[in-house]
């Protein structure tokens, strides 16, 4: 059968972005006509990420209790990059997570190891088999970031210290968002693998 080309543009929806849509084939078969310009329109959608953000302030909200909850709920991994790490609440939650088979890793700052409370916390974590990296570079490892299970990220001015939780003016943002958590995990792992700086 002879197909006639006509002036103009034909627009056809395509459920699949590859291949010829059935509606175009039916159109050509029924009308024996094909437009000079044919536009295939395919629309794809992605599942929207349901982001939630909680904001907690110290001292009134005692944000480290929220951090401990994140640690208690983690099932695969907890990656912590934090300048100050002395809070018994946090140390206990990390130790419990490790006991339950969660991959727990910590990066902290070398200057903070002058604090006896930080020394005790780091020793307790290491004794439980939790690997800890300490910065070797001239600057501070000043992040305050937690990422768990590619779903939750916690960040802000809040160190993992009792004074930060009870006395200081601090902020902790808990973000439940897969893409943000993945990016946070990637940053943590890039630091973890950096043998020059840590």
C-alpha positions in Angstrom: 0.0 0.0 0.0 1.2 3.5 -0.9 1.5 6.0 2.0 1.1 9.6 1.2 3.3 12.3 3.0 1.3 15.4 4.0 2.4 18.8 5.3 2.2 19.5 9.0 3.1 17.8 12.2 1.6 14.7 13.7 2.0 14.3 17.5 1.6 10.8 19.0 1.9 9.6 22.6 4.3 6.8 23.2 4.1 4.7 26.4 7.6 3.5 25.7 10.3 5.9 24.7 11.8 3.3 22.4 10.1 1.8 19.4 7.1 2.9 17.3 3.9 3.6 19.2 0.9 1.5 18.2 -1.3 4.5 17.7 1.1 5.8 15.0 1.0 2.4 13.2 -2.8 2.3 13.4 -3.0 5.9 12.1 -0.8 5.2 9.1 -2.6 1.9 8.3 -6.1 3.4 8.5 -5.4 6.8 6.8 -2.5 5.8 4.5 -1.1 9.2 5.5 2.1 10.2 7.3 2.9 13.8 8.3 6.2 15.4 7.2 7.2 15.8 10.8 6.3 13.2 13.4 6.7 13.9 17.1 6.7 11.0 19.5 5.9 12.2 23.0 6.8 10.0 25.9 6.2 11.0 29.5 8.1 9.3 32.3 7.6 9.9 36.0 9.7 9.1 39.0 8.4 8.3 42.4 8.7 11.5 44.5 10.8 11.3 47.5 8.8 12.0 50.7 11.1 14.3 52.5 10.5 15.2 56.1 12.7 17.5 58.2 12.6 17.8 62.0 14.3 20.6 63.8 15.4 20.1 67.4 17.1 22.7 69.6 19.3 22.3 72.6 19.0 22.5 75.5 15.1 22.4 75.5 14.6 19.5 73.1 17.6 17.4 74.2 18.5 16.5 70.6 20.9 13.7 71.4 17.9 11.6 72.4 16.7 11.9 68.8 20.1 10.9 67.6 20.0 7.9 69.9 16.6 7.0 68.4 18.1 7.1 64.9 20.8 4.7 66.1 18.3 2.4 67.7 16.2 2.2 64.5 19.1 1.6 62.1 19.2 -1.9 60.6 22.1 -1.7 58.1 24.6 1.0 58.8 25.3 4.1 60.9 28.1 6.4 59.7 29.0 9.2 62.1 31.3 12.2 61.4 31.3 14.3 64.5 33.8 16.7 66.1 32.9 16.1 69.7 31.8 12.6 71.0 31.4 12.3 74.7 27.8 11.6 75.5 27.0 8.3 77.2 23.6 8.3 75.6 25.1 8.2 72.1 28.0 5.8 73.0 25.5 3.4 74.5 23.2 3.6 71.4 26.2 3.0 69.1 27.3 0.0 71.1 23.8 -1.5 71.0 23.6 -1.0 67.3 26.9 -2.7 66.8 25.7 -5.6 69.0 22.7 -6.0 66.7 24.9 -6.3 63.6 24.7 -2.8 62.3 27.8 -1.5 60.4 28.9 1.4 62.7 31.8 3.7 61.7 32.9 6.9 63.3 35.2 9.8 62.1 36.2 12.4 64.6 38.8 15.1 65.2 42.3 14.5 66.6 42.3 17.7 68.8 39.2 16.4 70.6 41.2 13.4 71.8 42.8 15.7 74.3 39.5 15.6 76.2 39.5 12.6 78.7 35.7 12.1 78.1 36.3 11.8 74.3 39.2 9.4 75.0 36.9 7.2 77.1 34.1 7.3 74.5 36.5 6.4 71.6 38.1 3.6 73.6 34.7 2.1 74.5 33.7 2.1 70.8 37.0 0.7 69.6 36.8 -2.1 72.3 33.4 -3.1 70.9 34.9 -3.4 67.4 33.7 -0.1 66.0 36.3 1.3 63.6 37.2 5.0 64.2 39.1 7.3 61.9 40.8 10.4 63.2 41.8 13.3 60.9 45.5 13.8 60.1 45.1 17.0 58.2 45.8 20.5 59.6 42.2 21.6 59.7 39.4 20.4 62.0 37.2 17.5 61.2 34.3 19.8 62.1 31.3 18.0 60.5 28.4 17.1 62.7 26.7 14.5 60.5 25.0 11.2 60.9 23.7 9.1 58.1 21.8 5.8 58.6 20.4 3.2 56.2 20.3 5.6 53.1 17.2 7.1 54.6 18.1 9.4 57.5 20.6 12.2 57.9 21.1 14.3 61.0 23.2 17.5 60.8 23.6 20.9 62.4 25.7 22.5 65.1 25.1 19.7 67.6 28.1 17.7 68.7 27.6 14.4 70.5 28.4 15.9 73.8 26.4 16.1 77.1 27.2 19.8 77.3 25.9 20.3 73.8 22.7 18.5 74.6 22.0 20.1 78.0 23.6 23.5 78.2 24.6 24.9 74.8 22.4 26.6 72.2 22.5 24.0 69.4 20.5 22.9 66.5 20.0 19.4 65.0 18.1 18.8 61.8 16.9 15.3 61.1 16.2 14.8 57.4 14.4 11.8 56.1 15.2 11.8 52.4 16.8 9.0 50.4 18.8 11.2 47.9 20.2 13.4 50.7 21.1 10.4 52.8 22.9 8.8 49.8 24.8 12.0 49.2 25.8 12.1 52.9 26.9 8.5 52.8 29.0 9.1 49.7 30.7 12.1 51.4 31.4 10.0 54.6 32.8 7.1 52.5 35.0 9.4 50.5 36.5 10.7 53.8 36.7 7.1 55.1 38.8 6.0 52.1 41.1 9.1 52.2 44.2 7.7 53.7 46.1 11.0 53.4 43.7 13.1 55.5 42.4 10.4 57.9 
